[in-house]
Amino acid sequence: MKEEILHKATNMFLNLGFKSVTMDDLANEMGISKKTIYTHYANKTALVQKCTTNLSYEISEGISQICTLHKDPIEELYDIKRFVMIHLKDEKASPQYQLQKFYPKIHEKLKKSQFELMQKCVISNIKRGIEQGIYRENLNIEFISRIYFLGVTSIKDFRLFPEEKFPTLSLMDDYLEYHIRGIVTPKGRKVLNEIINSNHE
């Protein structure tokens, strides 16, 4: 039951928002009592903590596995994007914003672990891209890896990118293309265009 509660709560939080979903909502959705939920999770904050930690771990593991395949660096970034989008289910209610506003300590801890993972992965990606001649040799690797992380996290702020104007899927695609076009060589641009064309087919 503990895992079932965790799974259902994670889905509801991602679709409706961390603040919007109450323990009553979760109990009603599952057809159980709130008492049953509290048997496994002391309060809503504990449940939010477990949901975000669990989701972050799953995403981190998946990204690490993608990185160990050592694919073409540009293709790797698109694979990571696809994997994350599947796990975050398009984040319909901007849960990132609600988490930051109503559970700042959990959000800060999560962002720190995400940054550490992404730094390692993106730095490796950039170095391989430079070696293969698809990224420019004169890149400041540390700067590019940090600006990439900043962009990926900032575009989730619906105050800057309201969903009615910027649907999540196309927003992620647009940002990724914007990022890659800024760092590729002519050889890399060719690879990028091939990936974009194949995605549109």
C-alpha positions as a printed Julia matrix, in Angstrom:
201×3 Matrix{Float64}:
   0.0    0.0     0.0
   2.87   2.36    0.79
   4.18   2.1    -2.79
   0.68   2.48   -4.25
   0.17   5.7    -2.27
   3.57   6.97   -3.43
   2.81   6.18   -7.07
  -0.66   7.77   -7.04
   0.53  10.84   -5.11
   3.42  11.39   -7.54
   1.05  11.28  -10.53
  -1.4   13.67   -8.88
   1.32  16.11   -7.78
   2.79  16.23  -11.29
  -0.59  16.69  -12.96
  -2.29  19.02  -10.47
   0.51  20.58   -8.45
   2.05  19.98   -5.01
  -0.05  22.64   -3.28
  -3.29  21.86   -5.13
  -3.51  18.19   -4.11
  -4.71  17.64   -0.54
  -4.51  14.46    1.5
  -8.31  14.27    1.19
  -7.99  14.38   -2.61
  -5.47  11.57   -2.53
  -7.58   9.44   -0.16
 -10.72   9.95   -2.28
  -8.85   9.16   -5.5
  -7.54   5.91   -4.01
 -10.73   4.97   -2.21
  -8.94   4.72    1.15
  -9.04   6.69    4.38
  -6.64   9.47    5.29
  -5.71   7.4     8.32
  -4.28   4.74    5.99
  -2.09   7.36    4.3
  -0.89   8.71    7.65
   0.06   5.17    8.71
   2.75   5.27    6.02
   3.52   9.01    5.76
   3.48  11.26    8.86
   2.17  14.3     6.96
   1.9   15.82    3.5
   5.4   17.31    3.66
   6.85  13.83    4.31
   4.88  12.49    1.34
   6.05  15.34   -0.94
   9.63  14.72    0.2
   9.41  11.01   -0.6
   7.69  11.59   -3.97
  10.27  14.11   -5.16
  13.23  12.09   -3.86
  11.92   8.95   -5.52
  11.2   10.69   -8.83
  14.58  12.42   -8.78
  16.33   9.09   -8.16
  14.48   7.41  -11.07
  15.33  10.28  -13.42
  18.96  10.4   -12.23
  19.37   6.66  -12.78
  17.83   6.9   -16.26
  20.02   9.85  -17.27
  23.13   8.08  -15.94
  22.26   5.0   -18.0
  21.81   7.12  -21.14
  25.19   8.78  -20.51
  26.96   5.42  -20.14
  25.87   4.46  -23.68
  28.26   7.14  -25.07
  26.02   7.93  -28.04
  26.56  10.85  -30.38
  26.57  13.82  -27.93
  23.74  15.67  -29.7
  21.61  12.54  -29.9
  22.35  11.94  -26.21
  20.87  15.32  -25.23
  17.68  14.54  -27.17
  17.46  11.1   -25.53
  17.78  12.7   -22.09
  15.07  15.22  -22.95
  12.69  12.46  -24.11
  13.35  10.38  -21.01
  12.75  13.29  -18.63
   9.56  14.35  -20.44
   8.11  10.83  -20.13
   8.85  10.75  -16.39
   7.55  14.25  -15.69
   4.39  13.67  -17.76
   4.65  17.17  -19.31
   4.25  18.78  -15.86
   0.78  20.13  -16.58
   0.4   22.26  -13.43
   3.93  23.63  -13.14
   4.67  21.55  -10.02
   8.21  22.94  -10.05
   6.86  26.41   -9.22
   4.51  25.12   -6.5
   7.3   23.05   -4.98
   9.6   26.08   -4.91
   6.95  28.33   -3.37
   5.38  26.02   -0.8
   8.18  23.54   -0.05
  11.35  25.63   -0.5
  13.66  23.35    1.53
  12.66  20.28   -0.48
  13.0   22.24   -3.73
  16.47  23.52   -2.82
  17.72  20.05   -1.9
  16.29  18.61   -5.12
  17.82  21.34   -7.27
  21.24  20.77   -5.69
  21.19  17.03   -6.46
  19.89  17.68  -10.0
  22.67  20.21  -10.59
  25.38  17.8    -9.44
  24.09  15.05  -11.72
  23.58  17.31  -14.75
  27.0   18.95  -14.35
  28.75  15.6   -14.51
  26.7   14.41  -17.48
  26.78  17.66  -19.49
  30.51  18.27  -18.95
  31.18  14.76  -20.26
  28.82  15.44  -23.19
  30.61  18.7   -24.11
  34.09  17.17  -23.89
  33.1   14.28  -26.16
  31.43  16.69  -28.59
  34.62  18.75  -28.81
  36.74  15.61  -29.32
  34.43  14.47  -32.14
  34.52  17.87  -33.81
  30.79  18.55  -33.49
  31.13  21.17  -30.71
  33.42  24.2   -31.0
  36.9   23.85  -29.5
  36.89  27.27  -27.82
  33.91  26.58  -25.53
  34.12  27.44  -21.84
  32.93  24.02  -20.67
  32.1   25.05  -17.11
  30.07  28.05  -18.3
  28.17  26.08  -20.97
  27.26  23.26  -18.56
  25.92  25.75  -15.99
  24.0   27.86  -18.5
  22.44  24.68  -19.88
  21.23  23.67  -16.4
  19.96  27.18  -15.75
  17.98  27.14  -19.0
  16.48  23.69  -18.47
  15.25  24.66  -15.0
  14.18  28.24  -15.84
  11.91  27.34  -18.76
   9.76  25.4   -16.28
   8.71  28.7   -14.67
   5.19  29.23  -16.04
   5.33  32.92  -15.05
   7.99  33.39  -17.75
   6.65  30.74  -20.13
   2.88  30.37  -19.68
   1.71  26.99  -20.96
  -0.97  28.45  -23.25
   1.78  30.24  -25.18
   4.58  27.73  -24.73
   3.43  24.08  -24.63
   5.97  22.09  -22.6
   7.04  19.67  -25.32
   7.74  22.29  -27.99
   9.35  24.57  -25.37
  11.85  21.86  -24.44
  12.57  21.19  -28.12
  13.04  24.9   -28.84
  15.38  25.35  -25.87
  17.47  22.31  -26.75
  17.85  23.44  -30.37
  18.74  26.97  -29.19
  21.39  25.56  -26.81
  22.94  23.18  -29.33
  23.03  25.68  -32.21
  25.11  27.96  -29.99
  27.87  25.4   -29.45
  28.09  23.3   -32.63
  30.57  23.34  -35.5
  29.31  23.06  -39.12
  29.72  19.27  -38.75
  27.59  19.33  -35.59
  24.96  21.52  -37.24
  24.53  18.85  -39.88
  23.94  16.19  -37.19
  21.48  18.49  -35.39
  19.49  19.2   -38.56
  19.26  15.47  -39.3
  17.88  14.79  -35.8
  15.37  17.66  -36.05
  14.22  16.53  -39.51
  13.8   12.92  -38.37
  11.78  14.1   -35.32
   9.41  15.99  -37.64
   8.78  13.03  -39.91
